[in-house]
Amino acid sequence: MNIRKTALAGTLESSDVQIMITKASHGITIELESDVKKQFGNAIIATVKDVLAAYAIENAKVSIVDKGALDLVIKARTITALQRALELDEPKWEVL
């Protein structure tokens, strides 16, 4: 699937994460800003990559600003941002 527009999900509140997805032309690029990047950066990126793979996204730029979100919150925010970026009305239930 191809990203149609830039989309954002989440907030910058404590225990949340903000995910922004934009178009790209050369693979997937992920930028992560987090106070716990050393400890959990790889896990956060893996969660986002899993969601992108479930939607068959091949080209995208993802910006993540983590404020201590749990894994399930990261997944939910990524799904929401992708739904908005792909302009899908119905969620892909198999991803959940």
LOPAFI-603063 format. One record per residue (C-alpha): residue number from 1; residue in three letters; x, y, z. Coordinates in Angstrom, 2 decimals, padded with zeros to 5 digits. Example, Ala and Ser with C-alpha at 12.3 -4.5 7.8 and 13.67 -1.06 7.14 Angstrom:
REM LOPAFI-603063
SITE    n  res     east    north       up
SITE    1  ALA   012.30  -004.50   007.80
SITE    2  SER   013.67  -001.06   007.14
//
This chain:
REM LOPAFI-603063
SITE    n  res     east    north       up
SITE    1  MET   000.00   000.00   000.00
SITE    2  ASN   001.11   003.55  -000.62
SITE    3  ILE   000.92   006.47   001.79
SITE    4  ARG  -001.51   009.05   000.41
SITE    5  LYS  -000.98   011.91   002.85
SITE    6  THR   000.90   012.89   005.99
SITE    7  ALA  -000.87   011.71   009.11
SITE    8  LEU  -000.38   012.10   012.84
SITE    9  ALA  -001.64   010.16   015.85
SITE   10  GLY  -000.98   010.53   019.55
SITE   11  THR   000.02   013.31   021.89
SITE   12  LEU   003.10   014.53   023.69
SITE   13  GLU   001.57   013.80   027.10
SITE   14  SER   003.31   011.53   029.57
SITE   15  SER   002.84   007.79   028.84
SITE   16  ASP   001.85   008.47   025.22
SITE   17  VAL   003.61   008.50   021.88
SITE   18  GLN   003.20   010.71   018.82
SITE   19  ILE   003.59   009.00   015.46
SITE   20  MET   003.84   010.93   012.18
SITE   21  ILE   003.84   009.08   008.86
SITE   22  THR   004.74   010.75   005.58
SITE   23  LYS   005.38   009.67   002.01
SITE   24  ALA   008.80   008.40   001.02
SITE   25  SER   010.23   006.94  -002.14
SITE   26  HIS   013.15   004.80  -000.96
SITE   27  GLY   012.12   002.32   001.72
SITE   28  ILE   011.20   002.87   005.33
SITE   29  THR   012.95   005.47   007.45
SITE   30  ILE   012.25   005.66   011.17
SITE   31  GLU   013.33   008.52   013.44
SITE   32  LEU   012.92   007.98   017.18
SITE   33  GLU   013.07   010.57   019.94
SITE   34  SER   012.72   009.07   023.40
SITE   35  ASP   014.18   009.43   026.88
SITE   36  VAL   014.31   005.63   027.07
SITE   37  LYS   015.82   005.10   023.64
SITE   38  LYS   018.84   003.24   025.02
SITE   39  GLN   016.74   000.70   026.87
SITE   40  PHE   013.66   000.38   024.65
SITE   41  GLY   014.52   001.98   021.31
SITE   42  ASN   014.89  -001.32   019.45
SITE   43  ALA   011.58  -002.61   020.85
SITE   44  ILE   009.73   000.59   019.89
SITE   45  ILE   011.10   000.46   016.34
SITE   46  ALA   010.29  -003.27   016.06
SITE   47  THR   006.67  -002.63   017.07
SITE   48  VAL   006.31   000.11   014.46
SITE   49  LYS   007.96  -002.05   011.78
SITE   50  ASP   005.59  -004.94   012.58
SITE   51  VAL   002.56  -002.71   012.00
SITE   52  LEU   004.03  -001.33   008.76
SITE   53  ALA   004.66  -004.88   007.56
SITE   54  ALA   001.09  -005.93   008.40
SITE   55  TYR  -000.14  -003.12   006.12
SITE   56  ALA   002.43  -004.04   003.42
SITE   57  ILE   004.00  -000.56   003.56
SITE   58  GLU   007.25  -000.43   001.59
SITE   59  ASN   007.95   003.31   001.46
SITE   60  ALA   007.34   005.64   004.38
SITE   61  LYS   009.04   008.05   006.74
SITE   62  VAL   007.98   007.56   010.35
SITE   63  SER   008.77   010.05   013.11
SITE   64  ILE   008.24   008.82   016.65
SITE   65  VAL   008.27   011.00   019.76
SITE   66  ASP   007.92   008.67   022.73
SITE   67  LYS   006.94   009.87   026.18
SITE   68  GLY   007.03   006.49   027.93
SITE   69  ALA   004.24   004.70   026.06
SITE   70  LEU   003.57   001.02   026.53
SITE   71  ASP   003.91  -001.34   023.57
SITE   72  LEU   000.15  -001.61   023.03
SITE   73  VAL  -000.14   002.19   022.90
SITE   74  ILE   002.67   002.39   020.33
SITE   75  LYS   000.90  -000.22   018.21
SITE   76  ALA  -002.48   001.53   018.48
SITE   77  ARG  -001.05   004.95   017.59
SITE   78  THR   000.84   003.48   014.62
SITE   79  ILE  -002.31   001.76   013.32
SITE   80  THR  -004.28   005.00   013.70
SITE   81  ALA  -001.65   007.06   011.89
SITE   82  LEU  -001.50   004.49   009.07
SITE   83  GLN  -005.28   004.39   008.72
SITE   84  ARG  -005.25   008.17   008.35
SITE   85  ALA  -002.24   008.20   005.99
SITE   86  LEU  -003.79   005.54   003.77
SITE   87  GLU  -007.22   007.23   003.96
SITE   88  LEU  -008.91   003.95   004.90
SITE   89  ASP  -012.44   004.09   006.26
SITE   90  GLU  -012.50   000.57   007.69
SITE   91  PRO  -009.69  -000.79   009.85
SITE   92  LYS  -007.78  -003.88   008.78
SITE   93  TRP  -009.14  -006.14   011.49
SITE   94  GLU  -006.56  -008.85   010.82
SITE   95  VAL  -003.83  -006.42   011.96
SITE   96  LEU  -005.38  -006.16   015.41
//
